[in-house]
Structure formats: C-alpha cells, structure tokens
Amino acid sequence: MKFLFFLLQLLVLQFVHSQVNFTFNGFKHADLSCDGDAYLRSDGIMAITNDKPKLIGHAFYPSALQFMPNQNKGNKSSVVTFSTNFVFSIKPKYPEIGGHGLTFVLLSTKQPQECRLNQYLGLPNDTSMEMYSTRVLAVEFDVVQNLEFMDINDNHVGIDISSLISNISKPAAYFVGNTTISINLKSGSPFHAWIDYNNQEMLLNVTVAPVGILRPQKPLITLPIDLSTVINEYMYIGFSASTGLLSASHNILGWSFCFGGKAQDLDLSDLPSLDKSVKVIHSKGFIVGISLATVTLVILIILGATHIIHHFKNEDDIIEDWEVEYGARRFKYSDLVAATRGFGEKHLIGSGGFGRVYKGVIPDTGLEVAIKRIAQDSRQGMREFVAEITSMGRKVSGFVVVAQCWVSKVN
C-alpha cells in the first residue's frame, strides 16, 4: 500500500511538473509577468529594456515553480533536474562602449526589493539580497566590464549565486570540438543559450552560440554545485536587465523550459525577427543633426570664401585717407603697361629715387605722363612714394607733366 502511495505521489509530481513545461516561439499572447520597463511587443518579442538610459526590466513566468519536490527522497540533490534554452539579443545604443547585459534568473520573489540600474543588471545589490533574504541564481550575459564585480572583460558569461560577483565566468564563446570560437554579445545579433542542471551529477552547464549553429557538445561553463543549498523550494524564473548612462535594448525572441529532462528545441524559423530599424547604430535624430551641421558648415565655408574673394577683388577700389590728402589718382597696372608699351627701353626717361621713370601716353585720354616704376628691392614706402610723386607734380613748368596718378600693385 505504501509503495502504491509512493508511486501515486511520483505520478502527481510528474504531472505537476509537466504542466509547467513550456515553449514560446515568440511571445504573442503569452501569459507572462512583466514589470518595470519590460513589455511584450506586438511583434512577439519580449523586450526587457529598450535602448533608453536608466531603465530596469523584469519578465517572469507568472507563478513560482517547485524546484525541490523530492526532498530527502534519495537523490544526491533535492533540486529537480531542469533545462531551459532561449534566444536573446543585446544591442547597445553605442556598440563600441557596450550598454550592460541581461540575466536568466531564478528569484525567490517576483518583486525583488531595491533593484539597481547600471551594472546591477536589474537585480538587488548584495546588501539588499541579504537584508530581504532574497535567493538569487543568475546566469549573466554581460557586455560591460565592471571592476566592482571583478568582471573579466566586457563580453562574458557568468554564473552568479546571491551576489553580482560571479562564482565562475568565461569570455563569450562556443566550442567546435576543442576549438574555441569567440562571439560578440554586443553585436546585436541573436544568440542561442542553453542552461541545464543535472541533479545526479550536480552540475550546472551553460552553453551559448550564434543562432543557426547546432548546440555545441561542450558547454562554455560547467559549475559543480548542489543547488539545494542555493535556492528555495519555490522560485520564479525569468529575465532581468537594466541600463544606465550606457544603454542597450535587451530582447528575448523565444524561450523553452522543462523539468525532469531536456527542454524542447525552439523552432527558429518561427521566431519573430528583430526590428530592422533597431540595427541602425545612430538614431534618425542623430543623422539629421549631423546632416544639418554639415550643410551649415559648407554654407559658412562658401560665405567665408566669397567674402575673402570679394575683399581682395575690391581692395584696390578702397580710397585710403592719405590718397585724399595727396590728391593722387589710381590707374590699373595694365593701363600703364599699355601707356609705356610694356615699359620698353625706348620709353625710359631716367632712373633714380628707388626706381625708373618712363614716358607714356594714357590710351583712353591721350594724356602724356611720366610713370615711375619702383624697383622690387626699393626701401621706399607707398606713402613716401605718393608724396614724392605729388610734390614733383606741383613743380609745374613747360617741360614737366603734372604727376597725378599712381598704381599700387599689378592687377
């Protein structure tokens, strides 16, 4: 009779566990408990956070699950064997610097106290866990290196037991035979994770690989542990993530869980697709701002160049104060070249006073003039030159033409 009762009890327990085994190939119409900034998107993706700063999100299976139904029944560990696999994506807003990660988590409460932003991944800190007797078993997929928690790098997988300092962690990778192939968790690409606990061997295994790669035979992490010393009889299971000044979108595309054996494989072809617009590293506002700034810069350069050209083009048209004082008039250099037939030697009158003097005839007026051409090595300044010519022009005689013009430079 006792034997029959024991068999009946095992059947009931197996029936209870079979009722909580589940597979979500996408989360449309899924009955899950989301809090904080987590929500189920209309396209079937479970968003733990979007890429806005300072967010916390949790998504749990709605009821607590019994992980220790067979306490003291002869098993090495009273925690039942379980298995889960899921597809996730972490897309930092700025991939080059990351944006914190996410965790698959077993929690003793669905409403943990004093959850934290930033590097806390949406979980309580160690003090809060102890104060509120919160049991936590988390597998973290982290994309920021935090020295406070002794992270090994900014792209790792770790197992955390009632602390955010990992008991064991490894750089994100998977195995093909004995060859290690690294993966970049913050690439925004979807990854497939498998987490399994065997209560006979008391081993917790974690495996991860890009979606489309068959499950590697060798786990990335193997942790020998008796989970009955870590978790309560009833625990909530789900996902947790947070952002800080560094932000990222944390998405779950599919999730399968099973007590007592291997979780059902996900139908990868039936999973929702990541929003293509999310793949843009910079927002539309950022691109528009950069475009406007570029256009503005180009306009300023054009205006500046136009101003400079206009300034030099019209420099010779500016009448200086001393020109008014001495009454000298300007001529274009080309006009003087024409007047002297190219400053030919037969038009040379004489030299001295820092240059040569030529006889010329202004083409448009027929006016005969004496034109002084300053030597390039002359030390005579422009003001002195004009004063000299003007004073010479005032010595009018029957043989001297009134000096009344000047040219400052070749036009």
Buried (B, 14 or more C-beta within 10 A) or exposed (E): EEEEEEEEEEEEBEEEBEEBBBBBBBBEEBEBBBBBBBBBBEBBBBBBBBBEBEBBBBBBBEEBBBBBBBEEEEBEBBBBBBBBBBBBBBBBBBBEEBBBBBBBBBBBBBEBEBBBBBBBBBBBBBEBBEEEEBBBBBBBBBBBBBEEBEBBEBBBBBBBBBBBBBBBBBBBBBBEEEEEEEBBBBBBBBBBBBBBBBBEEBBBBBBBBBBEBEEBEEBBBBBEBEBBEBBBBEBBBBBBBBBBEBBBBBBBBBBBBBBBEEBBBBEBEEBBEBBEEBEEBEEEEEEEEEEEEEEEEEEEEEEEEEEEEEEEEEEEEEEBEEBEEBEBEBBEBEBBBBBBEEBEEEBBEEEEBBBBBBBBBBEEEEBEBBBBBBEEEEEBEEEEBBBBBBEBBEEEEEEEBBBBBBBBEEE
